[in-house]
Amino acid sequence: MLITRDMLIRKVAEESGYYIQSIRKVFNCLNKIIPEYLSDVTEDDEVVLQLFQGLKIGCYVVPERQRRNPKTHENIICGPTVKPTSKFSNEFKKIIQEQYDAKREYE
């Protein structure tokens, strides 16, 4: 199941009582703000954003490294690469499991 951005916007508007247009503006701002924060990552310091209680996203830099070209088997140098991460707290995982179990009981 794919839950689209528009579906999330509508659900947040419904739950919060705010207009869809207002929630859409917030989501548009997040589309700009989150990459700005994540791009502040350095080789010495990862960046982690706590989007809401139980969910963190972030990124870290994998330093320059030597690899082997699979076609030519020659050694090549790969530049630094930014890797995204996500982490769910154990409490958040437990909440998801409990809600899943509750839905299955009604089936």
N, C-alpha and C positions, 0 to 999 in steps of 0.2 A: 504494500500500500504506500502510495506517495501522497504525502500531505503537502500541498503547495503553499507558497508564500501567501497567496490570496486567501486560502482557506484559514491559515493562521491569523491573518489580519481580521477576517470576519469573526473568528472565534474570540479573539482578544477584544474586539469591539463589543461583541455580545456580552462577554463576561464582565467587562469593565464599565459598560454603559456609555463609553465614548463613541463618537462618530467614526465610521470607517475611514473617512478622509484624514482624521487626526491620527489614527493608528497607522495608516499608510505613511504619513509624514515621519513618524517615529521609526518605522522600518527602513524608510529611505535614508534617514540619518544614520541608523546603525550600519547600513550597507557602506557608508562612507567612513564612519568612525572606527569600526572594528579593524579594517585593513590598515588604517593609519596607525593605530596602536600596535598591531602585530608587526608592522614594518619597522618598529623601533628595536627589534631584536638585534642582539650583537653576538659575536662569537663567545663572549664571556658571560652573557646574561640572557636567559630565555625570557619571553613575555608570556604572561598568563592572564586571561580575562575571566572573571567569574561572572558569567552571564546571568545566572540566577542560582539560588541555593541548590547545590548538588551538581552543577555542571560548570566545568571550566574548559575553556579552549585556549590554545596557545601555540607557540612555535619556538623552535630552537634552531641553531645553525650547526650543520654538519661541516666541519672544517675541510679545507682543501685536502684531497687524498689521491693516492695513485691507484689506478685501476688498469685492467687489461682490456684492450679492444677485442671483442669476441670474433671479429672478422679477420683481423690481421695479427692478433695475439701480441701486438706491441703494447708497451706500457704507455698510458696516457695520464695526464693530470686532470682531475675533475675539480672545478672551482667549488667554493663554498656553496652549500645548498640549504635553503630554509625548509624545514620539515614541520608541518602542522601536527598538533596533538589535541586530544580531547580526553577528559577524565570525568567519570561519574563517581560521586561519593557512594559509599556503601549504603548510607541511609536512603539516597535517591534510588539506588538499585532495588532496595527493599520495598520502597513505595510502589515502584513500577510492578514488581512481582506481586505485591498484595492486590493491586488493582487488576492485574491480569487474572489472578486466581479468583477474585470476586466475580469477574465477568464470566469466567468459565463455569462457575457454580450455577448461573442463571440459564445456561444453555441446555 
